[in-house]
Amino acid sequence: MSAPHPAPAHPEVCDFTVFGGSGDLALRKLLPALYLRDREGHLPDDTRIIGVTRSDLDDDGYRALVADALTTYVAPGLLDDESISRLLVRVHHVRLDVLDHDDWHHLHGLLKDRPRHDDAVRVFYLAVAPGLFGPICRRLDEIGAADANARVVMEKPVGHDLASAQAINDAVGSVFEESQIFRIDHYLGKESVQNLLVTRFANTFLEPLWNFRWVDHVQITVAESLGVGERGGYYDHAGALRDMVQNHLLQLLCLVAMEPPTYVGRETVRDEKLKVLQALRPMAADDVDRDTVRGRYGVGLVDGQPVASYAEELGHDDSTTETFVALRAEVQNWRWAGVPFYLRTGKRMDRRTSEIVVVFKEPPHAMFPHSEGVTQPNSLHIQVQPDEGMRLHLTAKEPGPGGYRLRPVSLDLSYATAFDQASPDAYERLLMDVMKGNPTLFMRRDEVEAAWTWIEPILTRWATSPDRPLRYAAGTSGPTAAATLIERDGRTWQESDQ
Ligand code: NAP
């Protein structure tokens, strides 16, 4: 069966309103992504970009801010005057404190004042604190801008726990239909993550092996070498479990573990991901104590340079927030019975990498003499960032006489080399999907809430436990307890250059 409802091939003419138009996300990611797509001719004529901030800027003042951001955040080779001018003509500014009822007539006026395409799609991108999502949606409704032509985009974090996620979803859902709501997890816009689905389901060789019979375990690592820097105030209310595991790592786990949908459609992929989240073995307090490790970075060396500890960056040492998590999860279904999924993420680690490793079982019988300890189990490494690509680790015979001397080798697929082009930033793909009305790569309400449902017992146990996060030196792979977590099962973390 083929896809009955293919998404429109082209973005529709739209008014793309960014609440938080002067923020880090807007200037560093959203406007560069719109610029790069416009440069490729992908933004329809008459598409407008409206930045909403509280600053007293006119259109030209805001355009100068956007031009500056493009110069800062777009690679020099991709900047040209003609494309910059084309984008800037589309850009408008509205001064609006979203909490002030009287301010909204500016935005209302601009949205109504459309010389052509008065039926244009209206995208409202909420690049502001989640506490503003509900008030913004209510006001959009009151000014008549939240009709069937409108779409709303929400950034993570959707909530702080299950109850707050439900409250945000209720507030936004009381104005917009679920089909109009696009919850971004930018990991899903990465080429290598989408390619995981293609590798699994557009080829035949992996699928027969992709189950408990042949897969020994799965590792998912998202490591950052940066610390929290000046974002400590925000981060200290979140921590690694909320900031990374609840969304990015669980989404990656879903794509590894999901069943093949009948076709890649608006709901089918999300239906399958939801089933995985619902199949995660719930964690009781004992399980949390045994199967999770949390850590917090101290001082250390990163790239040979001394760096401050989390407490120093935060300005005090009273916090119990974790900057590192490792955990062992299980997907309780027929395909994955008994296969552990080890997840770990942290800040100030020894490298910046995001990688999924599927480790296969050993051959059932060692028929080559002297091969014990020389061979390694096959493993498939999916490198999400940096240097997107894939490596399949195999065992091969070393050339030459001397009998069967076995050696691990790898088949490498580097995206940059294989396709001779750089991968677009995840936001480029995702913003185009919003403009096309294609929600496949966005998180549905039930997915977000299922993820919180699984995470919440860990949060609860940590909040009541007398233990504090374990200290690890900045520039390392985390607390030693994270190594113990996997080694007690007779396995080891696979580092990305192994
Ligand atoms: P930020 O740099 O602090 O920017 C916040 C923006 O919100 C500013 O443009 C600010 O405008 C605007 N704003 C605040 N209160 C407002 C109000 N009452 N009325 C109108 N505008 C208001 O924050 P950010 O880093 O861009 O992050 C925005 C959201 O995205 C946050 O929820 C964050 O967690 C999430 N997020 C960010 C990133 C990232 O890479 N930065 C990644 C993922 C998710 P003025 O102060 O100029 O008025």
Residues whose N, C-alpha, C, O or C-beta is under 5 A from the ligand:
A	BS01	NAP	G20 G21 S22 G23 D24 L25 A26 V52 T53 R54 S55 L96 D97 V98 L99 A127 V128 A129 P130 E155 K156 P157
